[in-house]
Amino acid sequence: MKTAVVCGAGGFIGHHLCDLLKTEGYFVRGVDIKEQEFAPSPADEFALLDLRDPDSCRQAVRIGGAAADEVYQLAADMGGMGFIHSAECEIMTNSALVNIHMINAASEAGVSRYFFSSSACVYRDQEEGDVYLSEEDAYPAFPDNEYGWEKLYAERMALSFARNRGIEVRIARFQNCFGPYGTWRGGREKAPAAICRKVAMANDGGEIEVWGDGSALRVYTYVPDLCGGVFALMQSDVTEPTNIGSDEIVSVDQLVTTVADVAGKSIEIRHVEGPVGVQARYHSGDRIKSTGWRAQHTLRDGIEATYPWIEEQVRTTAMSA
């Protein structure tokens, strides 16, 4: 039985990735500074470790005294656009420490293959009608925020270890991801979760606030598709950084319309000042498609699974208040 360590398993994507790896027959250790808030971990074992500490990283990558076959490094200090723009020092410090110590620990232990979760935030701003950016278009570098700069540095560090220490490295640049069991309130939630929460809290015919003018373009990827892309990349021979995301491009206002339609509500949008990030972000998926992977779900498919879960969280929270 192959063994895998998922760092950041207490988070949303890490939780779903543990579930996928279990279905693929792996023995899975989940590692995080916290447990999953909304559901028990599907991992075979779960270790509470602070991966900013090098000794914790060394402990994390060994299962039963031996190095894990595969390490999936998703642990990061991150959240939605509001958090990214308000916690630059925390993001740069905490995420850099985790990434430095994790690749060192995996290399020293003799881990065969190492996955690093990067982000589409490494790219420059785009405009509607702009060309689809390939992975090489991350250079010359001009990320919109410090989260993107830290991710770009961590990519280069992982690739340096691959060249000099003999560890197999795979790097994925994630698009916006959504689905059940993700943060849905408190400032760290991503746009799909925030919109689902606002619509769930609104009355039919009511109004919700949306940051910016609603025209910003994004790619939203349903979490089972993203995790499937991670696994396909990890098993492939692709060694270069690789975009993983849906081909569907929507505006923020279109996201609201989709959520409202799934909820069966008529919703008015009031645009307000707030951190929006880049105007547009969409990229070529040719490299990940070379592995045979394709996104299997539309935005609406994913919202139809995500909205009822968030609606239930809103209802349960209101009842307990």
Buried (B, 14 or more C-beta within 10 A) or exposed (E): EBBBBBBBBBBBBBBBBBBBBBEEEBBBBBBBBEBBEEEEBBBBEBBEBBBBBBEBBBBBBBBEEEBBBBBBBBBBBBBBBBBBBEBBEEBBBBBBBBBBBBBBBBBBBEBBBBBBBBBBBBBBEBEEEBEBBEBEBBEEEEBBBBBBBBBBBBBEBBBEBBEEEEBBBBBBBBBBBBBBBBBBBEEBBBBBBBBBBBBBBBEEEBEBEBBBBBBBBBBBBBBBBBBBBBBBBBEBEBEEBBBBBBBBBBBBBBBBBBBBBBBEBEBEBEBEEEBBBBBBBBBBBEBBBEBEBBBEBBBBBBBBBBBBBBBEBBEEEEEEE
